[in-house]
Amino acid sequence: MGVSFDKPAANKAFAEKFQFPYKLLCDVDKQVGIAYGAADDASARTARRISVLIDPEGKVHKVWPKVDTKSHPADVLEELAATSS
């Protein structure tokens, strides 16, 4: 899933425009962004683009603190393949 500081209407429009195949959650109070390191505090206007892989038990398996949108899907699939072997 994805998480954004935007309000529901903006997230819905963004998800529809880019045909996201997953849920895009709203973090308007920025608590999730702060907890995962995507923002330093609630005054942040935008979140840093990070990615967190969480295992089935709810534990953080891997964090990508800087995401390259072109290569990131392959990076995640590679990590998933490595962990399932």
Buried (B, 14 or more C-beta within 10 A) or exposed (E): EEBBBBEEEEBEEBBEEEEEEEEBEBBEEBEBBBEBEBBEEEEBEEBBEBBBBEEEEEEEEBEBEEBEEEEBEEBBEEBEEEEEE
